[in-house]
Amino acid sequence: MQQQWQIAPTFEIPPEFLEIVQKFCPQSSGKFAAQLLWQRGLQNPADLPPFLDPDRHYTPSSPLEFGQEMKWAIQRLQQARERGERVTIWGDFDADGVTSTSVLWEGLGQFLTQHLQLNYYIPNRLTESHGLNLPGIEKLAQGGTQLIVTCDTGSTNLTEIIQAQDWGIDIIVTDHHTLPPERPPVTAIINPRYFHEEHPLYHLSGVAVAYKLVEALYAAFPDIPRKPLVELLDLVAIGLIADLVALKGDCRYLAKQGIKQLKTQQGSPTRPGVAELLKLCQRNGDRVTDISFGLGPRINAVSRIYGKAEYVVELLTNSDQERCQKLAQDAELANARRKELQNAVVEAVKKRLAQVDLSTTPIIILDDPQWSVGVLGLVAGQIAQEYHRPTILLSTEEQEEQPAFAKGSARSIEGIDLYELLASQQHLMHRFGGHPYAAGLSIRLENLPLFKEALEQEMRHRFPDLNLLKPKIQADLVVTVAELGQSLFRELSVLEPCGMGNPVPKLLIKNCWFRRLFNKNIEDPINREKIKYIKTTFQLCDSSEMKGFPGIWWGHYSTELSEQKRYDALVELDFNWSEKSGEKGYQVRLVDVREVSVYAEVMEGEWIVDYRGDVFTPNPSESCTVLTTCPSSWDDLLLSHRGALSASRKLALAYPSPPPLNSAQIWQQLQGIAKYLFRTKKQVLVAQIGEKLAINSQIVRLGLAALEEIGFSVVRDGEMITIDDYWPPLTLEKIALNLFLEAIEEAYFKQDYFYQVPLTTIQHQLASL
């Protein structure tokens, strides 16, 4: 499915803002970095130093931000230490769960004797599931465990928690997944989802939450630990980045510090297993991609293929180099086998989808008895991105247990909360867990047909126009080929680490062409007869640079491009190491490409032309009425169309893509305006507030009602208002506030709809009105 391009707007950057950014880009102008930071909402100069140089300017949050829950956890662990109780870490089998287990194993191991007082348990990916389970807890109870400390799991396992208590086991939960409606009956639960979404700890992954528990222990008993706390940060970075959490607040700080620690594994490593994995994937550990494409897949592959993940903890924490080399080789073999299984399932899924009418299919749900459960999450993610539909893949392989279950994974796309979607059918599932973009689930086979039908209906209800699911990709900056290279790379690197919430910048090269196209097939190192992947190399040229700049296009053949055509290309700037010289070079990675001619195609006789999100401007010689403001209804669009026709002009749709939706930020800005008006006693027009917040006057009036709800006294004089008093109520209602936020979201939905709706639909609709 072809992706729709959105061109990020270019802003006029305030001089004082650019001046601060330039301090962090001493070898370049800083204009590109400043534009990106401003686009991504980082517009307060005071916020720049902590973001751009967290080593010196960011203050990480105290683990005591978790309040009484953290104190209860520390008290219970202290009690276990003093009484010599047996403590078991209950981990999870993915990269976040395994690194979480490793952090607690080493961190708690400073206070409790490993293997005697402290042990760990990780469920088998192929025979068990995410989370606590009764057979595992019963086994631990029989072995004398008196306290379980979970990591990356446990928040919603209410049945298992209650049963564990009956068996004499207390539970401390450290997790980051969605919370149950009420606090579970545990000794302590440390989960950042209890914080507000803007809290710097909110986005912590499982390993980062585990680290915060260890950090609190180190602070409470500073004389006990022998191992420096900083030595855990490389594990934290691996789990954070592999779990694809938003790199904001403490997540960004911990990831950056962890990558710094990971780089120290070159030379004389403190983690020979990690050093060996880096060597096998030919990476240095100094980039996010070294984790996301190197370490993460190899760590995950072990449980995907073998089910068990315990020996990955040994690989990450053992200091025996010879043992670690053996374990790393096993992980490499598992990864090769994982790729083989994943490719086979992808091929099978695509064959099934070739027989499906995707234009009427809002969600992909497929099952098969031959599919390996271990790779279904990866395949679901790949299919979801390629077909731009939420995807659920299930294995129904033969089982001795009765009733039989379908087990698998689900992955979502931007704009669809997968957890919320699955929760709507919770009554049909045996168990499920996850977050808005990924989930694991099991369901009785007898419920599967109804489950599929119910989810399809739910999706159709939420997205009656499937065109709204059309994939979008944003071009962040427009640059020339001559501007590519070391200077731009270093300037953009101030945004690193990049990841969720702070993506790698996408650069648009206009009217370019390709030279020296060359296709290369890379063989699988395990099975030489199989092709592991394909890639196309090229030189990218434009009028600014005729010699060209090197680039690569993964997964595509050179025949998909022509040296005789002109293109607009979306690329990411990266570096590569020369195998011959051993020196760093720079190249682009091609993300998407369009022939230039597709932008200018206007069918003869058509009176509507489409320049939405286009980098081109209407032809001056073409008589057009240019619509630069996004309509909010078909009536608005019809009036513009008829006005153009009456003047014998074509209607050019040239409005930009809607800005990112942030209704909470608009609410905060409105409160700021109200406080200013209260202090100054100034009078303003409703329309002026609307212009400032980029919302219409009707929505502003809803906002004024919300202000009154929280204690502002709004005095109206026609279209003029003043704020003459402010007294917060004792009990806060949110009725007016919710109406205001819903109105903003509805307005954004309409703007997004009229930006995305296909030109053919617009033509047909206007013709029928």
Legacy VTK file of the C-alpha trace (Angstrom):
# vtk DataFile Version 3.0
C-alpha trace
ASCII
DATASET POLYDATA
POINTS 769 float
0.000 0.000 0.000
1.513 3.303 -1.116
2.204 5.656 1.748
0.843 9.190 1.761
3.497 11.834 2.220
3.029 14.698 4.626
5.450 17.586 4.381
6.196 19.110 7.772
5.606 22.878 7.828
8.622 25.181 7.885
8.652 27.639 10.774
10.414 30.931 11.230
12.677 30.104 14.173
13.131 32.867 16.793
16.768 34.102 16.821
17.213 33.403 20.536
16.038 29.812 20.030
18.419 29.258 17.102
21.268 30.769 19.093
20.856 28.167 21.844
20.702 25.296 19.348
23.853 26.565 17.615
25.785 26.135 20.859
25.186 22.391 20.560
26.066 22.355 16.816
29.441 24.154 16.768
30.410 22.811 13.326
27.229 23.888 11.501
24.536 26.555 11.473
22.107 24.515 13.576
19.177 25.603 11.370
18.091 22.049 10.531
18.241 20.833 14.135
16.360 23.941 15.282
13.636 23.360 12.690
13.221 19.731 13.789
13.115 20.579 17.481
10.515 23.274 16.884
8.399 20.960 14.701
8.433 18.322 17.439
7.070 20.704 20.037
10.306 21.548 21.861
9.782 25.312 21.617
10.680 26.521 25.097
14.350 27.634 25.124
14.667 26.461 28.733
13.875 22.896 27.636
16.701 22.733 25.081
19.775 22.118 27.315
18.210 19.157 29.211
17.167 17.583 25.893
20.331 18.250 23.890
22.872 17.617 26.670
21.190 15.539 29.394
24.592 14.578 30.861
25.046 18.107 32.178
21.569 19.604 32.210
18.983 16.884 32.884
18.082 15.909 36.445
16.691 12.368 36.502
13.674 11.667 38.670
14.158 10.108 42.075
12.876 6.539 42.448
10.935 7.876 45.439
8.625 9.577 42.917
6.814 6.236 43.095
5.899 7.244 46.640
4.639 4.815 49.248
4.699 1.867 46.820
8.476 2.147 46.483
8.870 2.497 50.257
6.779 -0.630 50.816
8.903 -2.531 48.299
12.139 -1.495 50.017
10.797 -2.405 53.458
9.709 -5.872 52.255
13.054 -6.563 50.569
14.878 -5.447 53.698
12.715 -7.829 55.717
13.518 -10.677 53.313
17.238 -9.969 53.654
17.172 -9.844 57.429
15.079 -13.032 57.745
16.974 -14.962 55.081
13.796 -15.535 53.070
13.880 -17.071 49.622
13.154 -14.473 46.915
12.392 -15.228 43.263
12.489 -12.761 40.378
9.620 -13.498 37.973
10.696 -12.213 34.572
9.495 -12.293 31.004
10.945 -13.810 27.851
11.266 -10.795 25.523
14.255 -8.416 25.460
12.707 -6.000 27.957
11.765 -8.854 30.284
15.137 -10.602 30.048
17.114 -7.406 30.662
14.719 -6.574 33.535
15.454 -9.960 35.066
19.189 -9.382 34.583
19.054 -5.948 36.239
17.215 -7.350 39.271
19.480 -10.408 39.345
22.580 -8.228 39.585
20.959 -5.400 41.568
19.104 -7.448 44.172
22.098 -9.765 44.133
24.040 -7.064 45.958
21.676 -7.524 48.920
20.592 -11.185 48.652
22.858 -14.185 48.027
22.418 -15.373 44.450
21.275 -18.987 43.910
20.794 -19.504 47.646
18.459 -16.704 48.712
17.791 -15.196 45.267
16.695 -16.982 42.080
14.759 -16.140 38.931
11.986 -17.718 36.899
11.081 -16.891 33.284
8.035 -18.497 31.648
8.551 -20.574 28.510
7.417 -18.551 25.487
6.172 -21.608 23.588
4.328 -23.441 26.383
3.414 -20.669 28.820
2.437 -17.047 28.286
3.347 -13.547 29.425
2.628 -12.868 33.081
2.275 -14.908 36.235
0.796 -18.398 35.963
-0.448 -20.791 38.651
1.696 -23.867 37.809
4.853 -21.741 37.982
3.854 -20.092 41.266
2.930 -23.461 42.784
6.348 -24.819 41.849
8.042 -21.834 43.511
5.882 -22.239 46.624
6.925 -25.877 46.894
10.560 -24.749 46.589
10.217 -22.384 49.533
9.817 -19.010 47.815
8.291 -16.461 50.188
8.560 -13.342 48.017
8.202 -12.867 44.262
9.462 -9.700 42.597
8.038 -9.428 39.093
9.598 -7.437 36.295
7.927 -6.309 33.064
4.779 -8.188 34.063
2.197 -8.893 36.770
-0.047 -5.809 36.985
-3.225 -7.544 35.830
-2.634 -11.095 37.169
-5.221 -10.762 39.954
-6.167 -14.454 40.161
-2.529 -15.540 40.362
-1.676 -12.872 42.949
-4.516 -13.959 45.260
-3.565 -17.631 44.921
0.098 -16.852 45.636
-0.942 -15.226 48.905
-2.893 -18.353 49.831
0.335 -20.299 49.272
2.242 -17.931 51.578
3.983 -15.829 48.904
4.072 -12.036 48.929
4.416 -10.216 45.621
6.126 -6.989 44.605
5.129 -5.982 41.070
7.471 -3.941 38.885
5.838 -3.421 35.507
4.910 -0.840 32.897
1.898 -2.416 31.190
-1.721 -1.284 31.365
-3.165 -1.177 34.867
-6.301 -2.934 36.138
-9.232 -0.749 37.271
-8.288 -1.219 40.937
-4.945 -1.661 42.667
-4.040 -5.371 42.831
-3.687 -6.861 46.338
0.121 -6.936 46.379
2.771 -5.831 48.843
3.806 -3.076 46.420
3.207 -2.215 42.786
5.738 -0.004 41.011
4.213 0.929 37.665
4.710 4.303 35.911
1.225 4.091 34.379
-0.055 5.541 37.650
1.646 8.819 36.690
0.220 11.486 34.400
1.235 11.007 30.764
3.490 14.079 30.901
5.419 12.807 33.948
9.100 12.116 33.102
8.764 8.528 34.392
5.522 7.676 32.562
7.131 5.995 29.534
9.582 3.752 31.447
9.829 0.220 30.106
10.044 -2.838 32.352
13.826 -2.764 32.629
13.832 0.921 33.573
11.255 0.291 36.321
13.390 -2.572 37.639
16.396 -0.242 37.593
14.487 2.343 39.630
13.808 -0.284 42.296
17.512 -1.151 42.443
18.386 2.544 42.505
16.097 3.017 45.513
17.763 0.091 47.290
21.210 1.548 46.638
20.056 4.873 48.087
18.464 3.241 51.142
21.473 1.016 51.971
24.525 2.692 50.378
27.096 0.706 52.366
26.005 -2.730 51.127
26.446 -2.777 47.312
29.872 -3.518 45.834
28.985 -3.174 42.155
28.577 0.430 40.842
24.997 1.225 39.867
26.153 2.711 36.551
27.206 -0.754 35.354
23.538 -1.714 35.026
22.782 1.047 32.540
23.865 -0.857 29.417
21.217 -3.485 30.204
18.687 -0.688 30.772
19.418 0.819 27.343
19.057 -2.561 25.606
15.656 -3.233 27.159
14.376 0.333 26.728
15.205 0.550 23.044
14.231 -3.019 22.168
10.787 -2.471 23.740
10.091 0.589 21.546
8.925 2.893 24.334
8.829 6.658 23.805
12.291 8.066 24.491
11.085 11.009 26.573
11.943 12.251 30.044
13.906 9.719 32.072
13.657 7.187 29.230
15.752 9.424 26.994
18.227 10.118 29.795
18.616 6.425 30.714
18.927 5.367 27.065
21.666 7.929 26.434
23.561 6.978 29.603
23.101 3.293 28.807
24.501 3.625 25.292
27.533 5.360 26.788
27.986 2.373 29.119
27.397 -0.069 26.254
30.272 1.481 24.303
32.641 0.497 27.127
32.116 -3.168 26.235
34.626 -2.680 23.427
38.143 -3.515 24.572
38.055 -4.928 28.111
34.375 -5.764 28.568
32.648 -6.149 31.903
29.958 -8.113 30.021
31.737 -10.558 27.706
28.377 -11.907 26.512
27.255 -8.480 25.298
30.668 -7.849 23.736
30.443 -11.164 21.881
26.938 -10.359 20.586
28.176 -6.979 19.319
31.024 -8.722 17.544
28.669 -11.220 15.896
26.359 -8.500 14.591
29.356 -6.316 13.592
28.345 -3.302 15.640
29.996 -1.024 18.178
27.182 -0.357 20.618
27.214 3.421 20.123
23.935 3.774 18.217
20.284 2.977 18.902
20.268 0.828 15.753
22.999 -1.381 17.246
20.373 -2.450 19.760
17.213 -2.400 17.645
18.764 -4.284 14.699
21.633 -6.091 16.416
21.366 -7.031 20.086
17.574 -6.956 20.474
16.708 -9.500 17.755
19.378 -11.923 18.972
18.227 -11.718 22.589
14.601 -12.221 21.539
15.420 -15.049 19.149
16.399 -17.477 21.912
12.905 -17.752 23.432
11.245 -17.516 20.006
13.056 -20.661 18.901
13.753 -22.600 22.079
11.015 -21.277 24.352
13.355 -20.915 27.334
15.068 -17.591 28.008
16.915 -18.318 31.270
20.250 -18.765 29.592
19.994 -15.292 28.035
20.194 -13.901 31.577
23.363 -15.956 31.988
24.656 -14.596 28.669
24.075 -11.007 29.823
25.403 -11.372 33.374
28.098 -14.102 33.320
31.740 -13.000 33.468
33.180 -16.268 32.037
34.319 -15.323 28.521
34.483 -18.866 27.154
30.976 -19.678 28.431
29.649 -16.414 27.025
31.130 -17.117 23.593
29.222 -20.408 23.521
25.978 -18.761 24.633
26.376 -15.942 22.107
26.894 -18.445 19.289
23.705 -20.221 20.362
21.855 -16.895 20.224
23.251 -16.223 16.740
22.059 -19.634 15.511
18.649 -19.027 17.084
18.438 -15.701 15.266
19.232 -17.338 11.921
16.554 -19.954 12.565
14.141 -17.194 13.638
14.635 -15.377 10.327
13.912 -18.582 8.426
10.690 -19.238 10.361
9.627 -15.599 10.159
10.100 -15.475 6.376
8.090 -18.685 5.966
5.166 -17.333 8.004
5.293 -13.958 6.202
5.082 -15.745 2.864
2.146 -17.861 4.070
0.288 -14.819 5.423
0.767 -12.874 2.195
-0.604 -15.789 0.161
-3.705 -15.770 2.349
-4.072 -11.981 2.060
-3.825 -12.158 -1.739
-7.259 -13.805 -1.624
-8.770 -11.090 0.606
-10.423 -7.837 -0.474
-8.393 -5.479 1.709
-10.472 -2.475 0.637
-13.271 -3.851 2.829
-11.087 -5.396 5.533
-10.519 -3.122 8.571
-8.417 -5.605 10.570
-6.341 -8.664 9.664
-7.037 -11.739 11.816
-5.576 -15.040 10.611
-4.840 -18.397 12.224
-3.014 -21.542 11.184
-1.989 -24.778 12.949
1.477 -24.720 11.335
2.618 -21.305 12.495
5.232 -21.044 15.224
3.976 -18.949 18.143
7.480 -17.600 18.729
7.628 -15.502 15.543
4.002 -14.367 15.274
4.657 -11.025 16.976
7.382 -10.167 14.471
5.277 -11.234 11.502
2.216 -9.377 12.800
4.309 -6.211 13.114
5.671 -6.617 9.600
2.217 -7.248 8.096
0.612 -4.396 10.057
3.143 -1.915 8.689
3.067 -3.211 5.125
-0.735 -3.482 4.819
-1.484 -0.715 7.338
-4.084 -2.676 9.235
-4.081 -3.860 12.869
-2.952 -7.478 12.620
-3.640 -10.480 14.838
-1.929 -13.785 14.018
-2.755 -16.961 15.957
-1.397 -20.464 16.078
-3.861 -23.329 16.537
-1.287 -26.125 16.645
-2.399 -29.425 18.148
-2.626 -29.364 21.940
-3.132 -32.040 24.534
-4.991 -29.631 26.804
-8.745 -29.295 26.615
-10.303 -26.959 25.775
-7.947 -26.079 22.928
-6.675 -22.506 22.526
-5.484 -20.281 19.733
-2.403 -18.386 20.902
-0.616 -15.531 19.254
0.279 -11.890 18.974
-1.254 -8.636 17.809
0.350 -5.465 16.479
-1.232 -2.114 15.718
-0.662 0.949 13.559
-0.520 4.643 14.415
-3.822 6.017 15.650
-5.353 2.729 16.838
-5.120 1.717 20.511
-4.748 -2.046 20.222
-5.135 -2.719 23.936
-8.390 -0.774 24.038
-9.608 -2.590 20.919
-8.902 -6.025 22.388
-10.340 -5.044 25.755
-13.686 -4.451 24.032
-13.814 -8.229 23.468
-12.173 -9.300 26.711
-15.101 -11.571 27.541
-14.266 -13.758 24.521
-10.568 -14.227 25.368
-8.899 -16.582 27.800
-6.221 -13.998 28.610
-4.464 -11.056 27.022
-2.062 -8.293 27.923
0.028 -5.583 26.357
-0.140 -1.922 25.445
-1.574 0.289 22.646
0.788 -1.008 19.946
1.407 -4.655 20.867
-0.329 -7.456 22.731
-0.261 -11.180 23.331
-3.448 -13.193 23.642
-5.008 -16.641 23.865
-8.588 -17.558 23.044
-10.623 -20.734 23.059
-10.997 -22.126 19.563
-14.755 -22.257 19.963
-14.798 -18.467 20.514
-12.550 -17.625 17.573
-15.221 -17.071 14.840
-17.244 -14.744 17.077
-14.030 -12.963 18.151
-13.115 -12.221 14.524
-16.595 -10.979 13.672
-16.828 -8.797 16.779
-13.455 -7.112 16.191
-14.283 -6.428 12.539
-17.552 -4.793 13.571
-15.778 -2.757 16.241
-13.229 -1.524 13.689
-15.936 -0.630 11.158
-17.752 1.300 13.866
-14.610 3.259 14.724
-13.426 3.712 11.124
-16.410 3.780 8.778
-14.163 5.219 6.047
-11.235 2.820 5.589
-9.404 5.461 3.574
-8.567 7.005 6.947
-6.297 4.003 7.543
-4.147 4.955 4.562
-0.520 4.973 5.757
1.197 8.312 6.231
4.847 9.205 6.364
6.201 12.631 7.263
9.033 14.415 5.519
10.721 16.450 8.245
13.154 18.559 6.226
13.686 19.471 2.572
17.411 19.355 1.719
19.637 19.058 -1.323
22.144 16.310 -2.060
24.970 18.828 -1.581
23.830 19.353 2.033
24.164 15.662 2.889
27.302 14.463 4.651
29.262 14.761 7.882
28.168 18.294 8.833
24.444 17.544 8.535
24.874 14.145 10.203
26.581 15.712 13.216
23.939 18.418 13.425
21.077 15.918 13.344
22.861 13.669 15.844
22.051 16.155 18.639
18.539 14.670 18.552
19.812 11.177 19.351
18.903 8.765 20.746
16.051 8.556 18.248
13.148 6.185 18.671
9.456 6.223 19.569
8.313 9.806 20.093
11.531 11.145 18.551
11.903 9.392 15.179
14.939 9.462 12.913
14.609 12.585 10.715
13.192 11.924 7.244
14.814 14.121 4.583
13.083 15.008 1.323
15.295 15.347 -1.775
13.269 16.922 -4.591
13.691 16.343 -8.313
16.618 13.958 -7.929
17.870 10.996 -9.931
19.797 7.759 -9.341
23.077 6.599 -10.862
25.077 3.379 -10.612
22.117 1.296 -9.460
23.374 -2.104 -8.337
21.502 -5.035 -6.835
23.147 -7.346 -4.289
21.776 -10.526 -2.758
23.103 -11.294 0.726
23.378 -15.009 1.507
22.310 -16.550 4.769
25.510 -17.438 6.693
23.933 -20.652 7.976
22.371 -21.906 4.759
24.362 -20.654 1.751
21.638 -21.727 -0.672
19.153 -19.264 0.811
19.086 -15.516 0.269
18.805 -13.756 3.612
17.919 -10.347 2.186
18.357 -8.116 -0.835
19.609 -4.584 -1.153
20.150 -1.999 -3.864
23.035 0.455 -3.750
23.111 3.709 -5.718
24.461 7.221 -6.106
21.851 9.944 -5.451
22.152 13.117 -7.524
20.383 16.431 -7.995
21.216 19.798 -9.518
23.309 20.711 -6.462
25.540 17.628 -6.673
26.074 15.888 -10.015
28.667 13.375 -8.757
26.190 11.838 -6.355
25.979 10.676 -2.751
26.031 6.966 -1.781
22.846 5.263 -0.661
21.177 1.939 0.023
17.639 0.576 -0.369
16.964 -2.512 1.740
14.563 -5.179 0.502
14.241 -3.763 -3.006
15.658 -4.598 -6.432
17.505 -2.121 -8.646
14.923 -2.696 -11.403
12.370 -0.815 -9.281
14.206 2.445 -10.135
15.272 3.904 -13.470
18.339 6.019 -14.160
16.351 7.833 -16.864
13.628 9.189 -14.532
13.384 11.986 -11.983
12.140 11.339 -8.459
11.321 12.871 -5.113
13.054 10.716 -2.495
12.558 10.357 1.246
15.794 9.286 2.932
17.458 8.919 6.318
21.074 10.014 6.729
23.346 7.453 8.373
26.974 6.430 8.537
28.634 3.179 7.513
32.013 1.642 8.138
34.195 0.902 5.123
35.252 -2.745 5.168
38.398 -1.873 3.197
39.673 1.190 5.063
37.955 0.688 8.408
36.922 4.351 8.343
33.534 5.958 8.872
31.615 7.084 5.799
28.162 8.519 5.239
25.232 7.277 3.187
21.474 7.657 2.899
18.914 4.935 3.444
16.052 5.228 0.972
12.689 5.129 2.766
10.242 5.906 -0.052
10.360 7.289 -3.573
7.925 8.879 -6.046
8.262 9.748 -9.687
8.076 13.532 -10.019
5.431 13.295 -12.728
2.804 11.890 -10.333
2.526 15.255 -8.585
1.609 17.146 -11.745
-0.978 14.754 -13.176
-4.297 16.487 -13.696
-6.879 14.705 -15.844
-8.185 16.778 -18.716
-11.604 18.177 -17.970
-11.215 17.851 -14.164
-11.947 21.029 -12.201
-10.289 20.003 -8.931
-6.527 19.580 -8.624
-4.789 18.149 -5.592
-1.742 19.811 -4.008
-2.426 18.744 -0.396
0.883 18.289 1.412
2.656 18.843 -1.915
6.082 20.427 -2.104
5.081 22.031 -5.409
2.996 25.185 -5.844
0.206 25.587 -8.433
1.355 26.542 -11.925
1.006 30.355 -12.265
-0.217 29.899 -15.833
-3.052 27.677 -14.642
-6.175 29.578 -13.611
-6.945 28.314 -10.103
-8.743 29.279 -6.942
-6.363 28.079 -4.244
-7.917 26.637 -1.067
-5.300 26.963 1.688
-7.602 26.462 4.699
-8.750 22.922 5.425
-12.568 22.660 5.197
-14.496 21.336 8.187
-17.509 20.031 6.245
-18.654 19.033 2.779
-20.739 22.236 2.664
-17.601 24.357 3.139
-15.869 22.487 0.334
-18.926 22.745 -1.916
-19.062 26.549 -1.487
-15.393 26.846 -2.427
-15.920 24.583 -5.441
-18.910 26.519 -6.725
-17.069 29.809 -6.235
-14.198 28.543 -8.367
-16.562 27.260 -11.068
-18.434 30.588 -11.211
-15.094 32.301 -11.922
-14.216 29.629 -14.536
-11.292 28.513 -12.416
-10.097 25.167 -11.172
-10.184 24.568 -7.416
-6.690 23.751 -6.120
-6.674 21.887 -2.805
-3.503 23.248 -1.231
-4.150 23.115 2.489
-1.423 21.622 4.686
-1.618 18.500 6.815
-3.181 19.180 10.223
-0.682 19.742 13.049
-0.201 16.920 15.578
-3.203 16.687 17.895
-2.539 17.676 21.500
-5.838 18.649 23.108
-4.238 18.620 26.580
-1.650 21.170 25.438
-4.381 23.416 23.985
-6.196 23.208 27.342
-3.012 24.188 29.171
-2.507 27.138 26.794
-6.101 28.283 27.361
-5.549 28.188 31.133
-2.386 30.234 30.632
-4.348 32.845 28.670
-6.999 32.935 31.417
-4.389 33.472 34.126
-2.819 36.261 32.082
-6.186 37.968 31.573
-6.963 37.627 35.286
-3.663 39.272 36.247
-3.856 42.080 33.684
-7.667 42.571 33.651
-7.396 42.946 29.866
-10.340 42.434 27.505
-9.997 40.239 24.391
-12.158 38.956 21.560
-13.239 35.320 21.493
-11.887 35.209 17.928
-8.466 36.370 19.146
-8.257 33.434 21.530
-9.344 31.113 18.733
-6.638 32.481 16.445
-4.015 32.053 19.161
-5.021 28.412 19.810
-5.879 27.569 16.160
-9.461 26.594 17.047
-12.780 28.091 15.996
-14.891 30.432 18.147
-17.456 27.731 18.893
-14.793 25.551 20.489
-13.382 28.582 22.346
-16.814 29.083 23.969
-16.756 25.468 25.152
-13.303 26.197 26.566
-14.630 29.221 28.437
-17.268 26.987 30.053
-14.466 24.616 31.071
-12.556 27.537 32.600
-15.625 28.439 34.660
-15.806 24.819 35.778
-12.319 25.067 37.343
-12.987 28.408 39.048
-12.409 31.261 36.576
-15.097 33.953 36.492
-15.617 34.768 32.797
-17.408 38.057 32.058
-18.872 38.267 28.556
-19.660 41.494 26.702
-20.839 40.366 23.273
-17.744 38.862 21.642
-15.434 40.420 24.237
-14.450 38.648 27.471
-12.566 39.450 30.664
-11.552 37.310 33.657
-12.392 39.120 36.881
-11.926 36.384 39.487
-10.375 32.970 40.075
-11.332 30.633 42.915
-10.771 26.882 42.420
-13.764 24.762 43.525
-13.467 22.201 46.319
-14.766 19.435 44.062
-13.764 19.426 40.417
-16.308 18.479 37.740
-15.017 17.646 34.249
-18.214 17.762 32.223
-17.459 21.020 30.402
-13.775 20.136 30.125
-14.559 16.809 28.455
-16.908 18.548 26.003
-14.123 21.000 25.158
-11.506 18.269 24.620
-13.937 16.181 22.565
-14.726 19.196 20.381
-11.012 19.726 19.691
-10.574 16.068 18.805
-13.630 16.121 16.536
-12.334 19.231 14.752
-8.964 17.548 14.260
-10.696 14.405 12.967
-12.524 16.478 10.337
-9.336 18.253 9.297
-7.487 14.948 9.091
-10.355 13.460 7.076
-10.413 16.275 4.500
-6.640 16.084 4.248
-6.634 12.325 3.610
-9.863 11.700 1.676
-8.939 10.654 -1.914
-9.453 13.123 -4.742
-11.785 10.682 -6.501
-14.039 10.624 -3.423
-14.095 14.431 -3.315
-14.983 14.626 -7.015
-17.756 12.071 -6.653
-19.178 13.671 -3.509
-19.221 17.213 -4.890
-20.811 15.987 -8.098
-23.639 14.439 -6.082
-24.365 17.545 -3.967
LINES 1 770
769 0 1 2 3 4 5 6 7 8 9 10 11 12 13 14 15 16 17 18 19 20 21 22 23 24 25 26 27 28 29 30 31 32 33 34 35 36 37 38 39 40 41 42 43 44 45 46 47 48 49 50 51 52 53 54 55 56 57 58 59 60 61 62 63 64 65 66 67 68 69 70 71 72 73 74 75 76 77 78 79 80 81 82 83 84 85 86 87 88 89 90 91 92 93 94 95 96 97 98 99 100 101 102 103 104 105 106 107 108 109 110 111 112 113 114 115 116 117 118 119 120 121 122 123 124 125 126 127 128 129 130 131 132 133 134 135 136 137 138 139 140 141 142 143 144 145 146 147 148 149 150 151 152 153 154 155 156 157 158 159 160 161 162 163 164 165 166 167 168 169 170 171 172 173 174 175 176 177 178 179 180 181 182 183 184 185 186 187 188 189 190 191 192 193 194 195 196 197 198 199 200 201 202 203 204 205 206 207 208 209 210 211 212 213 214 215 216 217 218 219 220 221 222 223 224 225 226 227 228 229 230 231 232 233 234 235 236 237 238 239 240 241 242 243 244 245 246 247 248 249 250 251 252 253 254 255 256 257 258 259 260 261 262 263 264 265 266 267 268 269 270 271 272 273 274 275 276 277 278 279 280 281 282 283 284 285 286 287 288 289 290 291 292 293 294 295 296 297 298 299 300 301 302 303 304 305 306 307 308 309 310 311 312 313 314 315 316 317 318 319 320 321 322 323 324 325 326 327 328 329 330 331 332 333 334 335 336 337 338 339 340 341 342 343 344 345 346 347 348 349 350 351 352 353 354 355 356 357 358 359 360 361 362 363 364 365 366 367 368 369 370 371 372 373 374 375 376 377 378 379 380 381 382 383 384 385 386 387 388 389 390 391 392 393 394 395 396 397 398 399 400 401 402 403 404 405 406 407 408 409 410 411 412 413 414 415 416 417 418 419 420 421 422 423 424 425 426 427 428 429 430 431 432 433 434 435 436 437 438 439 440 441 442 443 444 445 446 447 448 449 450 451 452 453 454 455 456 457 458 459 460 461 462 463 464 465 466 467 468 469 470 471 472 473 474 475 476 477 478 479 480 481 482 483 484 485 486 487 488 489 490 491 492 493 494 495 496 497 498 499 500 501 502 503 504 505 506 507 508 509 510 511 512 513 514 515 516 517 518 519 520 521 522 523 524 525 526 527 528 529 530 531 532 533 534 535 536 537 538 539 540 541 542 543 544 545 546 547 548 549 550 551 552 553 554 555 556 557 558 559 560 561 562 563 564 565 566 567 568 569 570 571 572 573 574 575 576 577 578 579 580 581 582 583 584 585 586 587 588 589 590 591 592 593 594 595 596 597 598 599 600 601 602 603 604 605 606 607 608 609 610 611 612 613 614 615 616 617 618 619 620 621 622 623 624 625 626 627 628 629 630 631 632 633 634 635 636 637 638 639 640 641 642 643 644 645 646 647 648 649 650 651 652 653 654 655 656 657 658 659 660 661 662 663 664 665 666 667 668 669 670 671 672 673 674 675 676 677 678 679 680 681 682 683 684 685 686 687 688 689 690 691 692 693 694 695 696 697 698 699 700 701 702 703 704 705 706 707 708 709 710 711 712 713 714 715 716 717 718 719 720 721 722 723 724 725 726 727 728 729 730 731 732 733 734 735 736 737 738 739 740 741 742 743 744 745 746 747 748 749 750 751 752 753 754 755 756 757 758 759 760 761 762 763 764 765 766 767 768
